[in-house]
Amino acid sequence: MLCRVADSLFWMSRYIERAENTVRLVDVNLQILLETDGANQETIGAFWQPIIQSTGDVTLFQKESETFESKAVMEFLTFSRDNPSSVINCIAAARENARMIRDQISEEMWEIINRLYLMLKKTDPRKIWKSGPYDFYKEIREYSSLFQGVTDSTYPYQIGYEFIMTGKFIERADKTGRILKAKLLMDEYWKKLGDSNPLEAAQWVSVLRACSAEQAYQRTFRHDLNVKDVIGFLLLSREFPRSILFCLNNLQKHIHAISDCPITHYSNEAERHCGMLISRLNYCKIEEILKKGIQDFVEDIHDSLDQIAIDLNDCYMFFPIVDPADEKDEEALGTVEMDQSQS
C-alpha cells in the first residue's frame, strides 16, 4: 500500500472520531447547564473553561471571545474555521483525505462523509442555537456511527482497514482521557472559586453519557454512582468499547496486523510503545492511579498515544507527523497540507 493512501485512511478515521467526541462533550455539557437555570457568568465559565482547557485551545478561544459563555464555546468548538479541531474543520479534513483516495474506499463511505460535510457547511449556527442544538449534535453522532458501520460492512478487511481502525482507536482512547480530564479541571476551577461544585454527581453522570457509558456502567455496578468506579470503568474496563484499555487492546491488534508480527513480540517502535502502555494499564489498580493523581496519569497516556502515532508515521508514512489540531503555526499547517498532497 502506498504511504499516501495509508496516511489518508489513518487521518480520515481520526478526524471523524475526533469530531464525534467533540460533539459528545459539547452536547452533554449543554444539557447539564439546563439544570443551572439562572446561573451567573462565573458559574457558566466554571463549566465551559475546563472543556476548552482539555482540548488545549484556551489561547485560540480567547482571540474570538472574552468570556466562556455557552454560545461562544459551542460555536468555537463546532463551527469556527479558525479552530483547527472544530467539528466542521475535522469533517472537512476527513472529507479531503477521503477525496484524495476516493478510488480506495467504498462509494458508501464517501457519500456519508460528503453528506455530513455539506450538512455542516450549510448550517446556520444562529438557527441551531435558537432552535436547540440537541437534535443537531445527535445527527452528527449518527453520521459518525453510520460511517463506522458502513466501513465495517463495505471495506475489505485488508491492510487499509487496519489503518482505519488504528486511527479510530488512537483518537478514541485520547478523547476518553480528555473527557475525564475536563471533569477534573472543572473540580479544580471550583476550588479556585472557593466554592463547592453544585452539580458534582450530575457531572460524573455526564462523563458517562459523553462516552455512551451510563447504561453499561449501571449494568456493571449495581449500586449508586461511585467516582472511583466511574474512573476505573473508563480507564481499565476490558469490555466497554470506549474505555482506554479496550481501545489500546484493539489498537495493538490492528497495528500488529499491519506488520503481521505476533502480539507477543514487536517489530517496530509503535508496537513496542503500545505494548508497554497496555502492560502499564493491565497491572495497575485504580487505587494506585488515584494516589498518584488522575490528571498526571491521563497526561502520560496522551503523551504515549502521541508517540505511537509518530512511530506509525515514521514507520509507514515516511514523513513527519503534524496534527493540525495541535499545531498553532499557520505556516507549518500549510507545509503539512502540501506534504500530504504531494505524497
C-alpha positions as CSV (number, residue, x, y, z in Angstrom):
1,M,0.0,0.0,0.0
2,L,1.2,3.5,-0.9
3,C,2.2,5.6,2.2
4,R,0.0,8.4,0.9
5,V,-3.1,6.0,1.0
6,A,-2.2,4.7,4.4
7,D,-1.8,8.3,5.7
8,S,-5.2,9.4,4.3
9,L,-7.0,6.3,5.7
10,F,-5.5,6.9,9.1
11,W,-6.3,10.6,9.3
12,M,-9.8,10.2,7.7
13,S,-10.7,7.9,10.5
14,R,-9.1,10.0,13.2
15,Y,-10.8,13.2,12.1
16,I,-14.3,11.6,12.1
17,E,-13.7,10.1,15.6
18,R,-12.4,13.5,16.8
19,A,-15.5,15.3,15.5
20,E,-17.8,12.8,17.1
21,N,-16.1,13.1,20.5
22,T,-16.1,16.9,20.4
23,V,-19.8,16.8,19.7
24,R,-20.4,14.4,22.7
25,L,-18.5,16.7,25.0
26,V,-20.4,19.9,24.0
27,D,-23.8,18.3,23.8
28,V,-23.6,16.7,27.3
29,N,-22.3,19.9,28.9
30,L,-25.1,21.9,27.3
31,Q,-27.6,19.5,28.8
32,I,-26.0,19.9,32.3
33,L,-26.3,23.7,32.1
34,L,-30.1,23.3,31.6
35,E,-30.1,22.3,35.3
36,T,-28.4,25.6,36.3
37,D,-31.2,27.9,35.3
38,G,-30.3,31.5,36.2
39,A,-26.6,30.8,36.7
40,N,-24.3,33.8,36.6
41,Q,-21.4,34.2,34.2
42,E,-18.8,32.9,36.6
43,T,-20.7,29.7,37.2
44,I,-21.2,29.2,33.4
45,G,-17.4,29.8,33.0
46,A,-16.7,27.1,35.6
47,F,-18.4,24.6,33.3
48,W,-17.0,25.7,29.9
49,Q,-13.4,26.8,30.6
50,P,-12.3,23.3,31.6
51,I,-13.7,22.0,28.3
52,I,-11.6,24.4,26.3
53,Q,-8.6,23.7,28.6
54,S,-8.9,19.9,28.0
55,T,-8.6,20.5,24.2
56,G,-5.6,22.8,24.7
57,D,-7.3,25.7,22.8
58,V,-7.7,28.4,25.5
59,T,-5.4,30.9,23.8
60,L,-7.1,30.4,20.5
61,F,-10.6,30.7,22.0
62,Q,-9.8,34.0,23.8
63,K,-8.9,35.5,20.5
64,E,-12.5,35.1,19.4
65,S,-14.3,35.6,22.8
66,E,-13.6,37.4,26.0
67,T,-15.9,35.2,28.1
68,F,-16.6,31.5,28.3
69,E,-20.3,31.8,27.6
70,S,-22.2,28.8,26.2
71,K,-23.0,30.1,22.8
72,A,-19.4,31.3,22.1
73,V,-17.9,27.9,23.2
74,M,-20.4,26.0,21.2
75,E,-19.7,28.0,18.0
76,F,-15.9,27.8,18.6
77,L,-15.9,24.0,19.0
78,T,-18.4,23.3,16.3
79,F,-18.3,26.0,13.6
80,S,-15.1,28.0,13.9
81,R,-13.0,28.0,10.8
82,D,-10.1,29.4,12.9
83,N,-10.1,26.5,15.3
84,P,-8.3,23.5,13.5
85,S,-10.0,21.0,15.8
86,S,-13.6,22.3,15.4
87,V,-16.2,19.8,14.2
88,I,-16.6,21.4,10.8
89,N,-12.8,21.6,10.2
90,C,-12.4,18.0,11.3
91,I,-15.1,16.8,8.9
92,A,-13.6,19.0,6.1
93,A,-10.2,17.4,6.8
94,A,-11.7,13.9,6.8
95,R,-13.5,14.6,3.5
96,E,-10.3,15.9,1.9
97,N,-8.4,12.8,2.9
98,A,-11.3,10.7,1.6
99,R,-11.3,12.6,-1.7
100,M,-7.6,12.0,-2.3
101,I,-8.1,8.3,-2.0
102,R,-11.7,8.1,-3.3
103,D,-10.8,5.1,-5.5
104,Q,-9.5,3.3,-2.4
105,I,-12.6,3.5,-0.3
106,S,-16.2,2.3,-0.9
107,E,-18.8,4.6,-2.6
108,E,-20.9,4.4,0.6
109,M,-18.1,5.7,2.8
110,W,-17.5,8.7,0.5
111,E,-21.2,9.5,0.3
112,I,-21.6,9.6,4.1
113,I,-18.6,11.9,4.6
114,N,-19.7,14.1,1.8
115,R,-23.2,14.4,3.1
116,L,-22.1,15.2,6.6
117,Y,-19.7,17.9,5.3
118,L,-22.4,19.5,3.1
119,M,-24.9,19.4,6.0
120,L,-22.4,21.2,8.3
121,K,-21.4,23.7,5.6
122,K,-25.0,24.9,5.0
123,T,-25.9,25.0,8.7
124,D,-26.5,28.4,10.3
125,P,-25.2,28.4,13.9
126,R,-27.7,31.1,14.9
127,K,-30.6,28.9,13.9
128,I,-29.2,25.9,15.6
129,W,-28.7,27.9,18.9
130,K,-32.2,29.3,18.6
131,S,-34.0,26.0,18.0
132,G,-31.9,24.0,20.4
133,P,-28.7,22.1,19.4
134,Y,-29.6,18.7,20.8
135,D,-31.0,17.2,17.5
136,F,-28.2,18.8,15.5
137,Y,-25.5,17.1,17.6
138,K,-27.4,13.9,17.7
139,E,-27.4,13.9,13.9
140,I,-23.6,14.3,13.7
141,R,-23.2,11.4,16.1
142,E,-25.5,9.3,14.0
143,Y,-23.5,10.2,10.8
144,S,-20.3,9.0,12.6
145,S,-21.9,5.8,13.7
146,L,-23.2,5.2,10.2
147,F,-19.8,5.8,8.7
148,Q,-18.2,3.2,11.1
149,G,-21.0,0.7,10.3
150,V,-20.7,1.2,6.6
151,T,-16.9,0.9,6.8
152,D,-17.2,-2.4,8.6
153,S,-19.7,-3.8,6.1
154,T,-18.2,-2.4,2.8
155,Y,-14.5,-2.0,3.2
156,P,-12.3,-5.2,2.6
157,Y,-10.6,-6.4,5.8
158,Q,-7.1,-5.9,4.4
159,I,-4.2,-3.7,5.3
160,G,-6.2,-0.5,4.6
161,Y,-8.8,-1.5,7.1
162,E,-6.1,-1.8,9.7
163,F,-5.0,1.8,9.2
164,I,-8.6,3.0,9.5
165,M,-9.1,1.1,12.8
166,T,-5.7,2.3,14.1
167,G,-6.7,5.9,13.6
168,K,-10.0,5.4,15.2
169,F,-8.7,3.7,18.4
170,I,-5.8,6.1,18.9
171,E,-8.3,9.0,18.7
172,R,-11.0,7.3,20.8
173,A,-8.5,6.5,23.6
174,D,-7.2,10.0,23.6
175,K,-10.6,11.6,23.7
176,T,-11.9,9.4,26.5
177,G,-8.9,10.6,28.5
178,R,-9.7,14.2,27.6
179,I,-13.4,13.8,28.7
180,L,-12.1,12.7,32.1
181,K,-9.6,15.5,32.2
182,A,-12.3,18.1,31.5
183,K,-14.2,16.9,34.6
184,L,-11.1,17.0,36.8
185,L,-10.3,20.6,35.5
186,M,-13.9,21.6,36.5
187,D,-13.2,20.4,40.0
188,E,-10.0,22.5,40.1
189,Y,-11.9,25.5,38.8
190,W,-14.5,25.3,41.5
191,K,-11.8,25.0,44.2
192,K,-10.2,28.2,42.8
193,L,-13.6,29.9,43.2
194,G,-13.6,28.8,46.8
195,D,-17.0,27.2,46.4
196,S,-18.3,23.6,46.2
197,N,-19.4,22.2,42.9
198,P,-23.2,22.3,42.9
199,L,-23.6,19.6,40.3
200,E,-20.8,17.2,41.2
201,A,-22.9,14.0,40.8
202,A,-24.6,15.2,37.7
203,Q,-21.2,16.0,36.1
204,W,-19.9,12.4,36.7
205,V,-23.1,11.1,35.1
206,S,-22.4,13.5,32.2
207,V,-18.9,12.0,31.9
208,L,-20.5,8.6,31.4
209,R,-23.1,9.9,29.0
210,A,-20.4,11.7,26.9
211,C,-18.8,8.2,26.5
212,S,-22.2,6.5,26.0
213,A,-21.3,4.5,29.1
214,E,-24.1,5.2,31.5
215,Q,-26.1,2.1,30.9
216,A,-23.0,-0.1,30.7
217,Y,-21.8,1.3,34.0
218,Q,-25.1,0.6,35.7
219,R,-25.2,-3.0,34.5
220,T,-21.6,-3.5,35.8
221,F,-22.0,-1.7,39.1
222,R,-25.4,-2.2,40.6
223,H,-25.0,0.4,43.3
224,D,-25.1,4.2,43.5
225,L,-22.7,6.2,41.4
226,N,-19.1,6.0,42.8
227,V,-16.4,8.3,41.5
228,K,-13.7,5.6,41.8
229,D,-15.7,3.1,39.9
230,V,-16.5,5.6,37.1
231,I,-12.8,6.4,36.7
232,G,-11.8,2.8,36.8
233,F,-14.5,1.8,34.3
234,L,-13.5,4.4,31.7
235,L,-9.8,3.7,32.2
236,L,-9.5,0.0,32.8
237,S,-12.5,-1.9,31.5
238,R,-11.6,-4.7,29.1
239,E,-15.2,-5.0,27.8
240,F,-16.5,-1.4,27.3
241,P,-15.8,-0.2,23.8
242,R,-14.8,3.4,24.8
243,S,-12.6,2.6,27.8
244,I,-8.9,3.5,27.3
245,L,-7.7,-0.1,27.9
246,F,-10.2,-1.6,25.5
247,C,-9.1,0.9,22.8
248,L,-5.5,0.2,23.4
249,N,-6.0,-3.6,23.2
250,N,-7.7,-3.1,19.8
251,L,-5.1,-0.7,18.7
252,Q,-2.4,-3.3,19.4
253,K,-4.3,-5.9,17.5
254,H,-4.6,-3.7,14.4
255,I,-1.0,-2.3,14.3
256,H,0.3,-5.9,14.7
257,A,-2.0,-6.9,11.8
258,I,-0.2,-4.3,9.6
259,S,3.2,-5.8,10.2
260,D,2.0,-9.4,10.6
261,C,4.0,-9.6,13.8
262,P,2.7,-11.7,16.8
263,I,1.4,-9.6,19.7
264,T,3.9,-11.4,22.0
265,H,6.7,-9.7,20.1
266,Y,7.3,-6.3,18.4
267,S,8.7,-5.3,15.0
268,N,8.7,-1.5,15.3
269,E,8.6,1.3,17.9
270,A,4.8,1.7,17.6
271,E,4.2,-1.9,18.6
272,R,6.8,-1.6,21.5
273,H,5.3,1.6,22.9
274,C,1.7,0.3,22.6
275,G,2.7,-2.9,24.4
276,M,4.4,-1.0,27.2
277,L,1.3,1.2,27.7
278,I,-1.1,-1.8,27.8
279,S,1.1,-3.5,30.3
280,R,1.1,-0.5,32.5
281,L,-2.7,-0.3,32.5
282,N,-3.1,-4.1,32.8
283,Y,-1.1,-4.3,36.0
284,C,-2.1,-1.1,37.8
285,K,-5.0,-0.7,40.2
286,I,-7.4,2.2,40.3
287,E,-6.3,3.0,43.9
288,E,-2.7,3.5,42.7
289,I,-3.9,5.8,39.9
290,L,-5.9,7.9,42.4
291,K,-3.0,8.1,44.7
292,K,-0.6,9.3,42.0
293,G,-3.1,11.7,40.5
294,I,-5.5,11.0,37.7
295,Q,-4.5,14.1,35.7
296,D,-0.9,13.1,35.6
297,F,-1.9,9.5,34.7
298,V,-4.1,10.7,31.8
299,E,-1.4,13.1,30.6
300,D,1.1,10.2,30.4
301,I,-1.4,8.3,28.3
302,H,-1.9,11.3,26.0
303,D,1.9,11.5,25.6
304,S,2.2,7.8,24.9
305,L,-0.6,7.9,22.3
306,D,1.1,10.9,20.6
307,Q,4.3,8.9,20.4
308,I,2.6,5.8,19.0
309,A,1.1,8.0,16.2
310,I,4.6,9.5,15.5
311,D,6.1,6.0,15.4
312,L,3.4,4.8,13.0
313,N,4.0,7.7,10.7
314,D,7.8,7.2,10.8
315,C,7.4,3.5,10.0
316,Y,4.7,3.6,7.3
317,M,4.0,7.1,6.0
318,F,7.7,8.2,5.7
319,F,7.2,11.9,6.6
320,P,7.0,13.7,9.9
321,I,3.6,13.8,11.6
322,V,2.0,17.2,12.4
323,D,-1.5,17.1,13.8
324,P,-3.3,20.3,12.6
325,A,-5.4,20.3,15.8
326,D,-2.2,20.7,17.9
327,E,-0.2,22.9,15.5
328,K,-0.6,26.7,16.0
329,D,1.8,27.8,13.3
330,E,-0.2,28.5,10.2
331,E,3.0,28.2,8.1
332,A,3.6,24.7,9.4
333,L,0.0,23.8,8.7
334,G,0.4,24.8,5.1
335,T,3.5,22.7,4.9
336,V,1.7,19.7,6.1
337,E,-1.1,20.1,3.7
338,M,1.4,20.4,0.8
339,D,3.2,17.3,2.0
340,Q,0.0,15.3,2.1
341,S,-1.0,16.4,-1.4
342,Q,2.4,15.6,-2.8
343,S,3.0,12.2,-1.1
